[in-house]
Amino acid sequence: MTKRDFNPPTAITRRRFGQLLGLSGAALALPWRVEAQDGVETLVFALPGLVGNFEPHTWVGFGDTVHVMDTAARGLTHMNFTDPLPQPAIAEGWTISDDGRTYDFRIREGLTFHDGTAIDAAAVLRTFRRMIDEDDPTRPELSFALDNLGGDNVTGFEAPDAMTFRITLAKPDAAILGRLSRPDMVIVSPAALEEYGQEIGLNFVSCGPYRIVDVTPNERVVLEAFDNFYKGRPEIGRVVMQVIPEAVAQMTSLASGDLNVTNLIPHSNIDRLEGMEQIRIEQSAAFISAMLAMNCEAGVLSDIRVRQAINKAIDREAVVAEAFFGKAEIPGYVTPAAEQGYAPEHQRFSEYDPEGARALLEEAGATGAELSLISENSGFWPRLGQVVERSLNEVGLNVTTEYLDGGTFNGRLFDKTAHELAFLQRSAFFPDPDGRFSPLFASGTAGADDITAQSGLPAQARLDELIAQANAESDPEARGQLYVEINNYMAEEIMPIAAVVNTFLPVAVSENVAGVNANALGTYRTFLEDATFTS
C-alpha cells in the first residue's frame, strides 16, 4: 500500500486499536483526514501545533517551525546526526585560513531557490547581511541568529567572487561549521526578501528538498518535492505536516494509515506500539539531556561539596524506569554518548552513592538544608521531579519542588535571584560538543551568569580557557579529546549541573515507510528527503 490510497489496513481496525489502548470508540474520531490528490504519493507527518510563521532569525527551538524549516530549507552545511562532522549542503566545500579566522565557502553551481532565483554568493550574502545589519529593513525584531552563529566573534560576511561566500571571525571557532546547519542559518531567497521584507516568515522561500505550497495555521502545511534540490528531487512527491497534538489521535492515525511519521508519541506508549504490525518504532540516539542546574551563589549550593552530594544522591536508574519507562540512558556528564567528547570514564560521575552524598552533606554542615527546585509542569518533567526530589530528601536534604508553566519557569530560570535548583534541557540542534558548552557554561552567557551562576567561581577561568582551546582546534580527533577533558574538569572542579538522564523523542513510522532519519527526529530535527514508500 502507498500513502496515495489512504485505506486503513485490514490487520487491525481503529476500534480494535482503541480497545488495546483502553479507549472508548468515541475517543477515536479523527478531526482530520488527508485526501489523496492527483495520485501523488503523500507522506503525512504530525505537528504539535502550527503558528505558520517560519522566520528563521527569530526561531528559538522546538515547536512547528523547526519541522517545517528542515523540510523546506537548507543552509551552507548539513549535519545528519549520524556522521559527527558537518557535511556540504548549499556549499559544496570550504577552505579555512591558516589562522582559523576566515572561512571561504564554495557555492554549488546551478542551484535555485523554490521561486527560481539563482543561488550564488550574492544571494547567500543577502541572507547573512540581515543578521548583522541592524538597519536592514527585512531584519525582524528580536533577531537571535547572529548570537547563535557566534555573536561578536563574527566580524563580517562578504562575497569575494560570484560563487564564494566568506565569513571572518575575531578568533578561531571550529564549531561554526556545525552552527551553520542550524534551522536559523538557512538561506532565504533574496527575491522573496525584497518582495515580502519582514513578512518573509509568512511567505517563506528557501531551497530545501520540499517547497511550501499551502499553509493553514493551526491545521496543516502542504509541501511538494523540489526538482532542483542539491541532492536531487525527493522520491516522495508531497509531504503534509498535519497538526495532531493529542497522543491518542496520533497512535490511532498511525494504526489506520492516516499518519506516516511522528516523534510526538509518549515514552509510555512505545511498548504497546512495538507490538503493532502496521507501526515501526525506530530507535534514536539519546541526544536530549535533562540536567539539574545548581545556582552556585545560592546558600549552601555555594559549597562544591553540597553540589557533589546532590549529584551523588540522584537515583538515575529510578529516573529511567519511572520517568521514561525504561526508554532513556544514564548519562556520563555533559556530553552524551552519541557525541564527540564522551568517554566511558564519565559514567563515574553519575554513579548512585547515597552514603557518599550523606557524608559530603555532613562534612559541609548542610544536612537538613532546605532547597527549592523549579520545574516545568508538562511532559516528563513532573515524573522526573518526583524522583529527584525523593532522592535528595532521602540523603538528608529538605527539597520542595514548584511545577510552573513554561513562561513562569523561564522567567525564574534566567534570574539567579529567583531559583536555587532548576531542571534544564539541552537538545542537539546540531550534534557538535560545543553546542552544549559555550552557550551554557562559558562566562558571559546567560547559562553561566544566570542559570548556574558559576561565572564568579575561581575554577571558571580555567574552564573558559579550555572551551576557547577546543573551539580553536580544527582537528576533529584532537578536538574531541579536549571535550573529554572539559567534561572531567567541570565535574571535578565546578559541578554546576548534575547530569540526570539522556533520552530521545520516540519516532513512530508506518511499516511501509523507509529512509526516515530517526536520529534527527529524536532530537526535533526533521530530514525527510530520503524517505520512501516500500509498498
C-alpha positions in Angstrom: 0.0 0.0 0.0 1.3 3.5 -0.8 0.0 6.6 1.0 -1.9 7.7 -2.0 -4.5 5.0 -1.3 -5.3 6.2 2.3 -7.2 3.0 3.1 -6.9 1.7 6.6 -5.0 -1.6 6.9 -7.1 -4.7 7.5 -4.9 -6.2 10.1 -6.4 -4.0 12.8 -9.4 -1.7 13.0 -9.4 1.7 14.6 -11.9 0.5 17.2 -9.7 -2.5 18.0 -6.6 -0.3 18.4 -8.6 1.9 20.8 -9.5 -1.2 22.8 -5.8 -2.1 23.0 -5.2 1.4 24.4 -8.1 1.1 26.8 -10.1 3.8 25.0 -13.7 4.1 24.0 -14.8 4.3 20.4 -16.0 7.8 20.8 -12.4 8.9 21.7 -11.2 7.7 18.4 -12.9 10.1 16.0 -10.3 11.9 13.9 -10.8 15.6 13.3 -9.0 15.4 10.0 -8.2 13.3 7.0 -5.7 13.9 4.3 -7.3 13.1 1.0 -5.4 11.8 -2.0 -4.6 14.4 -4.6 -3.6 13.7 -8.3 -2.2 10.2 -7.4 0.9 11.8 -5.9 2.5 9.8 -3.1 2.0 11.7 0.1 3.7 11.3 3.4 1.8 12.7 6.5 3.9 14.0 9.4 2.4 15.0 12.8 3.0 18.5 14.2 2.3 19.6 17.8 0.9 22.9 16.6 1.3 25.4 13.8 1.6 29.2 14.0 2.5 29.5 10.4 5.4 32.0 10.6 8.7 30.5 9.6 11.0 33.5 10.1 14.4 31.7 10.8 16.0 34.6 12.6 13.5 34.6 15.5 13.5 30.8 15.8 14.3 29.7 19.4 13.7 26.0 19.3 11.1 23.2 19.3 7.6 23.5 18.0 6.3 23.5 14.5 8.9 25.9 13.0 11.9 23.6 13.1 10.0 20.7 11.4 8.8 22.9 8.5 12.1 24.7 8.0 14.1 21.5 8.0 11.8 20.2 5.3 11.7 23.4 3.2 15.1 24.9 3.7 18.9 24.3 3.9 22.0 26.2 4.8 25.6 26.1 3.8 26.3 23.0 5.8 24.3 20.0 7.0 24.7 17.6 9.9 22.8 14.4 9.6 23.1 13.2 13.2 24.9 10.0 12.0 28.3 11.4 10.9 29.7 13.6 13.7 31.2 16.1 11.2 29.4 18.8 9.2 28.7 17.8 5.5 28.4 20.1 2.4 25.0 21.3 1.6 24.4 24.6 -0.4 28.2 25.0 -0.1 29.9 22.1 -1.9 33.0 22.6 0.2 35.1 25.2 2.2 38.6 26.3 3.0 39.9 27.6 6.3 42.7 30.1 6.6 45.8 29.1 8.5 44.9 31.3 11.4 41.4 29.7 11.6 39.6 33.1 11.3 38.5 33.0 7.7 36.1 30.5 6.1 35.6 30.5 2.3 32.5 28.5 1.2 32.2 27.4 -2.5 28.6 27.6 -3.5 27.3 24.8 -5.7 26.7 25.7 -9.4 23.3 25.5 -10.9 21.1 25.7 -7.8 18.0 27.8 -7.5 15.6 28.8 -4.7 12.0 27.5 -4.9 11.0 30.7 -6.7 13.6 30.1 -9.5 16.1 32.7 -8.2 19.7 31.6 -8.7 21.7 30.7 -5.7 25.1 32.4 -5.8 27.4 34.2 -3.3 25.4 37.4 -3.5 22.2 35.5 -2.6 23.9 33.9 0.4 25.3 37.3 1.4 21.8 38.8 1.4 20.6 36.2 3.9 23.6 36.7 6.2 23.6 40.5 5.9 20.3 40.8 7.6 21.8 39.0 10.6 24.5 41.6 11.1 23.0 44.9 9.8 20.5 46.3 12.4 19.3 48.8 9.8 18.3 46.1 7.2 14.6 46.7 6.5 14.0 42.9 6.3 15.5 42.2 9.7 12.9 41.1 12.3 12.7 42.5 15.8 14.4 40.3 18.3 16.7 38.6 15.8 18.7 35.8 17.5 20.5 34.5 14.5 23.9 36.3 14.9 24.1 35.4 18.6 23.5 31.7 17.7 26.2 31.8 14.9 28.9 33.3 17.2 27.9 36.8 18.3 30.6 39.4 18.5 33.2 36.8 17.3 31.7 37.1 13.8 33.3 40.2 12.3 32.0 40.1 8.8 30.4 38.5 5.7 31.4 39.1 2.1 31.3 37.7 -1.4 34.8 37.9 -2.9 33.6 36.4 -6.1 30.4 35.2 -7.8 30.4 31.7 -6.1 32.4 32.3 -2.9 30.9 33.4 0.4 33.3 34.4 3.2 32.8 34.5 7.0 35.5 36.2 9.1 36.0 35.7 12.8 37.8 37.6 15.6 39.2 34.3 16.9 39.1 30.7 15.7 35.8 28.8 16.2 35.8 25.2 14.9 32.1 24.8 15.9 30.9 27.4 13.3 30.6 24.7 10.6 28.1 22.9 12.8 26.3 26.0 13.7 25.7 26.8 10.0 23.5 23.7 9.9 21.1 25.1 12.5 17.5 26.0 11.4 18.2 29.7 11.8 21.1 29.6 9.4 19.1 28.6 6.3 19.4 30.5 3.1 16.4 32.6 2.0 15.6 33.8 -1.5 16.7 37.4 -2.0 13.8 38.0 -4.4 11.4 36.9 -1.7 13.1 39.1 0.9 12.8 42.0 -1.5 9.1 41.4 -2.0 8.0 40.5 1.5 10.5 42.1 3.8 9.7 41.5 7.5 6.8 39.3 6.3 9.2 36.7 4.9 8.2 34.2 7.7 4.7 34.2 6.4 5.9 33.8 2.8 8.9 31.6 3.3 11.0 30.7 0.2 14.3 28.7 0.6 16.0 25.9 -1.2 15.3 22.7 0.7 14.0 19.3 -0.6 10.4 20.4 -0.5 8.7 23.8 -1.2 5.8 25.2 0.7 2.6 25.3 -1.4 -0.1 25.9 1.3 -0.2 26.9 5.0 -3.3 26.8 7.1 -2.4 28.0 10.7 -3.4 25.6 13.5 -4.1 22.9 10.8 -1.5 21.9 8.2 1.3 22.7 5.9 1.5 21.2 2.4 4.9 20.8 0.7 5.8 19.5 -2.7 9.1 17.9 -3.8 11.6 20.3 -5.4 13.3 19.3 -8.6 16.4 21.4 -8.0 17.3 20.3 -4.5 21.1 19.8 -4.3 20.7 16.1 -3.6 18.1 15.7 -6.3 14.3 15.5 -6.2 13.0 13.5 -3.2 11.2 10.3 -4.2 8.0 11.1 -2.2 6.2 13.8 -4.1 4.3 15.5 -1.3 4.6 16.0 2.5 1.6 17.1 4.6 2.5 18.3 8.0 -0.7 17.9 10.0 -1.4 19.3 13.4 -2.3 16.3 15.7 -1.3 17.3 19.2 -3.1 14.5 21.1 -1.1 11.3 21.6 -4.2 9.1 21.3 -5.1 10.7 17.9 -1.5 10.2 16.7 -1.5 6.5 17.6 -4.9 5.9 16.1 -3.9 7.6 12.9 -0.7 5.6 12.7 -2.7 2.3 13.0 -5.2 3.4 10.4 -2.7 4.6 7.9 -3.7 8.2 8.1 -0.3 9.2 9.6 3.1 8.0 8.5 5.7 9.6 10.8 5.6 11.2 14.3 8.1 12.0 17.0 5.4 13.0 19.5 4.5 9.6 21.0 4.9 9.4 24.8 7.6 7.1 26.1 4.9 5.2 28.0 3.3 4.0 24.7 6.4 2.6 23.0 6.0 -1.0 24.1 2.4 -1.1 23.0 3.2 0.4 19.6 6.1 -2.1 19.1 3.5 -4.9 19.1 1.6 -3.4 16.1 2.2 -4.8 12.7 1.4 -1.5 10.9 3.9 0.5 13.0 7.6 0.5 13.5 9.4 2.3 16.4 12.8 3.5 15.2 15.5 3.8 17.9 17.2 7.2 18.1 20.4 8.0 19.7 19.9 9.8 23.1 20.9 13.4 22.1 18.5 15.1 24.6 19.9 15.8 28.0 18.0 16.6 31.2 20.2 18.2 33.8 19.7 19.6 37.3 21.2 23.1 37.3 22.6 24.3 40.7 22.9 28.0 41.5 26.4 28.3 42.7 25.7 31.6 44.5 22.6 30.4 46.4 23.1 29.5 50.1 24.6 26.0 50.8 24.9 25.5 47.0 27.9 27.8 47.0 29.8 24.9 48.6 31.0 22.4 45.9 30.7 19.6 48.4 26.9 20.2 48.5 26.7 20.2 44.7 28.7 17.0 44.6 26.4 15.5 47.2 23.4 16.3 45.1 25.0 14.7 42.1 25.7 11.5 44.0 22.2 11.4 45.6 20.2 11.1 42.4 18.9 7.6 41.7 19.2 7.7 37.9 18.0 4.1 37.5 14.8 5.1 39.1 14.6 8.2 36.8 15.0 5.9 33.7 12.4 3.5 35.0 9.8 5.8 36.4 10.0 8.9 34.3 10.9 7.4 30.9 9.5 3.8 31.2 13.0 2.4 30.6 13.5 4.4 27.4 16.4 6.5 28.3 20.1 6.3 29.3 22.1 7.0 32.4 24.5 9.8 31.3 28.2 10.3 31.8 28.4 14.0 32.3 27.5 16.9 29.9 28.4 15.2 26.6 26.1 12.3 25.7 27.5 9.0 24.3 26.3 10.0 20.8 28.6 13.0 20.5 32.3 13.7 20.4 33.7 14.4 23.8 32.1 11.5 25.6 34.3 8.9 27.3 33.1 5.8 29.2 35.1 7.1 32.2 32.5 9.8 32.5 29.9 7.3 33.9 31.6 7.5 37.2 30.1 11.0 37.6 26.6 9.5 37.5 27.0 6.7 40.0 24.3 6.5 42.6 26.1 6.9 46.0 23.7 7.9 48.8 26.1 7.2 51.5 28.8 9.3 49.9 26.2 12.1 49.5 25.3 12.0 53.2 28.9 12.1 54.2 29.6 15.2 52.0 26.5 17.0 53.4 27.6 16.3 56.9 31.1 17.5 56.2 29.7 20.7 54.7 27.3 21.2 57.6 24.4 21.1 55.2 22.4 18.1 56.5 18.8 19.2 56.7 19.3 22.2 54.5 16.1 23.5 52.8 16.3 23.9 49.0 13.7 24.8 46.3 13.6 23.1 42.9 11.7 24.6 40.0 10.4 22.5 37.1 8.1 22.8 34.1 4.7 21.3 34.7 4.4 19.4 31.4 5.8 16.4 29.6 8.1 14.2 31.5 9.2 16.9 34.0 6.7 16.2 36.8 7.7 12.5 36.8 11.3 13.4 36.8 10.9 16.0 39.5 9.2 13.4 41.8 12.2 11.0 41.6 14.8 13.7 42.0 13.0 15.3 45.0 12.7 11.9 46.6 16.4 11.1 46.0 17.6 14.3 47.6 15.3 14.2 50.6 16.4 10.6 51.3 20.0 11.7 51.8 19.1 14.4 54.3 18.1 17.5 52.3 14.7 19.1 52.6 13.8 19.8 48.9 10.4 21.1 47.7 9.5 21.4 44.0 7.4 24.0 42.3 5.9 23.0 38.9 5.4 26.0 36.7 4.1 26.9 33.3 6.7 27.5 30.7 6.7 31.3 30.8 7.0 31.5 34.6 9.6 28.8 34.6 11.8 30.6 32.1 11.5 33.9 33.8 12.8 32.4 37.0 15.4 30.1 35.3 17.2 33.2 33.9 17.1 35.1 37.1 19.8 33.8 39.6 18.0 35.5 42.4 14.8 33.6 41.7 15.9 29.9 41.8 18.2 27.5 43.7 17.8 24.2 41.8 16.3 24.1 38.3 15.8 21.5 35.6 17.5 22.2 32.3 17.1 20.5 28.9 19.6 20.7 26.1 18.9 19.1 22.7 21.3 18.7 19.8 20.0 21.1 17.2 23.4 20.4 15.7 25.4 17.5 17.2 28.7 19.3 18.0 30.0 19.2 21.5 30.4 23.0 21.7 26.6 23.3 21.3 26.3 22.3 25.0 29.4 24.1 26.5 29.7 27.6 25.1 26.0 28.6 25.5 25.6 27.1 28.9 28.9 27.2 30.8 31.2 29.9 29.3 31.5 33.2 31.2 29.3 36.0 29.7 26.5 33.7 28.7 23.1 33.5 30.3 23.8 29.9 31.3 26.9 30.6 33.3 25.9 34.0 34.6 22.3 33.4 35.5 21.3 29.8 35.4 24.2 28.2 37.3 25.8 31.5 38.4 29.2 29.8 38.1 31.0 32.7 36.3 32.4 34.1 39.5 33.9 30.8 40.8 37.8 30.6 40.9 37.8 27.5 38.7 35.8 29.2 35.9 38.8 31.0 34.4 40.4 27.7 33.5 37.1 26.3 32.1 36.9 29.4 29.8 40.4 28.7 28.6 39.6 25.0 27.9 36.5 25.9 25.9 38.4 28.5 23.9 41.1 26.0 23.2 38.6 23.4 22.0 37.0 26.0 19.7 40.4 26.8 18.2 41.2 23.2 17.4 40.3 22.2 13.9 41.4 18.5 14.0 38.3 16.5 14.9 40.1 13.8 17.0 42.1 16.3 19.0 39.0 18.5 19.5 37.0 15.5 20.7 39.7 14.7 23.3 39.6 18.3 24.5 35.9 17.9 25.3 36.7 14.8 27.2 39.0 16.9 29.4 36.4 19.6 29.7 33.8 17.1 31.0 36.3 15.9 33.6 37.3 19.4 34.7 33.7 20.6 35.0 32.6 17.6 37.0 35.7 17.5 39.3 36.3 21.3 39.9 33.0 23.0 39.4 30.0 20.7 39.3 27.4 23.3 38.2 25.0 20.8 37.0 24.1 17.2 37.7 23.5 15.2 34.6 20.3 13.4 35.3 19.3 11.4 32.1 19.8 11.3 28.4 16.8 10.5 26.2 15.2 10.9 22.8 11.9 11.6 21.2 10.3 8.2 20.2 10.0 8.0 16.4 7.0 6.0 15.2 6.8 5.2 11.4 4.3 3.4 9.2 5.7 -0.1 8.3 5.7 0.8 4.6 7.9 3.9 5.0 11.7 3.6 4.9 14.6 6.1 4.9 13.4 8.2 7.9 16.3 9.9 9.8 15.4 8.7 13.3 18.5 10.2 15.0 17.5 13.7 13.7 13.8 13.2 14.6 14.8 12.0 18.0 16.1 15.5 18.8 13.5 17.6 17.0 15.3 17.9 13.6 13.3 16.7 10.6 15.0 15.4 7.4 12.5 13.6 5.2 14.2 13.9 1.8 15.4 10.3 1.9 12.1 8.8 2.9 10.4 6.3 0.5 7.3 4.1 0.4 8.3 0.4 0.2 4.9 -0.9 -1.0 
